[in-house]
Amino acid sequence: MTVIAACEVAFWVVLGLGLFARYGLRKARLGGVLLLLVPVVDLVLLGVTTADLKNGGEIGIAHGLAAVYLGVSVGFGHQIIRRMDAWAAHRFDGAPRPARPPKYGRERAAHEARQWSRHLLAWAVGCGLLGLAILHVGDAARTEVLGGLIRLWTLVLGIDAAVSFSYTLAPKRAKGVER
C-alpha cells in the first residue's frame, strides 16, 4: 500500500515539477521532459507490483489498487496532464482560460460519453492487469480479493454508464429552457 501511495504522490510531484519548470522557470524543454516522465511512475508501480507477486508476496488489496491506479492513469492520465498544463499556462503565462466542460444539451451528453469511454479504457486496462495477476498466481483462494475488485469495478462502470448515458436520453437543460 505504501508503494501505491508513493507512486500517487510521485505522479503529482513530477507533474508539478514539470509545470513549474515550464512556467515558473521558463524552461519549456525541461518542463516537457519532466511531463514525459510522468508515465515512468506507472512503470515503477507495475514493476514493484509484479516483482512482489513473482516473489510470492501475500496478495492483498494493495495489488488490486495498483492495477486500478494503472488503469486510471492510462484512461485519464493524458487528460489530467493536458488540463493541468492548460490551467498553468492560463495562470502563469497569460494563455486563455481553459474551457469548462459543457453543462447542458448535446454537448454535455457528448462530454459524458467521452468521459465514460475513458472510464471503460481504465477498466479494461485495470481489469486486464488484475486478470493477468489472477492467472499468474493460479490460486483462486489467494486471488479472491483481486476477483472481488474486478466485480466491484464492473458494478461502478455500469453505474457510471447509466449516469453518463442518461444525459443522452434526457439531456440536462438550462433553467428556463423548454423541451
N, C-alpha and C positions, 0 to 999 in steps of 0.2 A: 504494500500500500504506500510505503514511503517513496518508492521509485516513481510510482504513478503521480503522486503529489509533486515530487521534484520535477518531473517532466512537464506537468501542467504549469508550474511556476516558471520553468525554463522557457516554455513556449512564449509566455508573456514577457519575460525578461529579454529574450533575443528579439522579439518583435519590438519592444520598447527601445532597445539599443539601436536597432535598425532605423527606426523613425527618428530617434534623437540624432543619430549620425547624419541622416538625410536632411533634416530640417533645422536641428539645433546647431550642428557643427558645419552645415552646408557642404557636406561630403556625400554627394549623391551616389557616387560609385560605391563607397564603403557601405552606405546605407542599403544599397541594392544587394550587395554581397551578404550583409547580415540578414536581410529579409529572405534571401535564398537559403540561408542556413536554418531557417525555422523548421523545415521538414526533417532536418537531421535529428532534432529532438525526438521525433516519432521513430526514426530508425534506432535510436538508442533504446527507447522503450521496448520496441519489438525485439531487439537483441537480448536485452536483460530478461524479458519475459520468456522468450524461447529457451535461453540458457537455463533458467530456473526450472522450466518444465523438463528439459532434457536431463538435468541433474537430479530429477526425482523430487523436486520441491513439492511441498504439500499444496495441493490445488485449492485455491480459495477465491473469494470474490475479487481480490486484487488482480488476479489473472484475467478474470472476466472484464473488469473495469478497464484494464489495459487494452483489450480488444475493442471495447466501446469507445474509448478515447481515440484510438487509431482510426476507427470508422468515422467518428465525428470529425476528426481532423481532415480526413480525405474528403468527406462530404461538404464540410463547411469552412475548412481552413483557408482556402483561397479567398472566399468571400469575406471572411473576417479580416484577413490581412489587407485586402483591397479597400475595405470600408475604413479601417483604421488609418491607412495611408491617405485616403481622401480627406478624412477629418483632420489629420495632422497638416496636410497641405493647406486646408482652409484656415486652420488656426494659426499656423506659423509662417505660411508662405503666400497668403493673400489669394489663394485659389477660391473659386466659388464654393458656397456651402453645398455639401453633398445632398442630393435629393433624398427626401424621406420616402419610405415605402408608401405606395398609394393606399388611401383609406377606403375608397368606395369603388363600386362598379366592376366592370370587366377587368380593369387594370389591377384591382385588388385581388380578384379571382385568379388572374394570371400569375401575380406575385405569389399567392398562396400555393398554387400548383408548382411553381418553380422551387419554393422552399420545401414542399413535400418531396419533390424529386431529389433534392439534396439529402433529405432525411432517408429516403429509400436507398440512395447510394451509401450513406453512412451505415445503415442497417445491413446492407448486402456485404460490405467490407467487414464490418464488425462481426456479424454472424458467421461469415465465411471463416474468419480467423478463429472464432470460437469452435466452429465445426472441425476445423483442422486440428485444433488442440485436443478436442474430444477423440478424434481418430488417432492422433499421435499417441495419446496416453493409452487408449484402448481398454479402459476400465470404467464402465458406466457408473459404478458406485463412487469412484474418485472424482468423476467429472460431472456429477449431478448438479452442482452449483452452476456450472457453465451452461448446461441444458436449461436450467431454470431461468438463467439470464436471457437466453435466446427466446424462450416463451414470453417473458416479461416484455422484452423489447419489441417482439412481434405484436403484442397487445397494444403497446404505446404507439407503434407505427400505424396500426389500424385506427386507433382513436384520432391520431393526427390526420390520417386520410379523411376520416369523416368530417372533422372540423375544417380542414383545408378545402375540401371539395364542396362543403356546404356553401362556400362563397360563390361557387359556380351555379349551384341550384337556386340559391336565394341571395343574390348579391346585396351586400350592405349598401344602403343609400344614405346620402347626406340628409340631415334633418330638413324637412320642408320639401323634399323632392318626392313627387308621387310616382307610383309604379306605372 
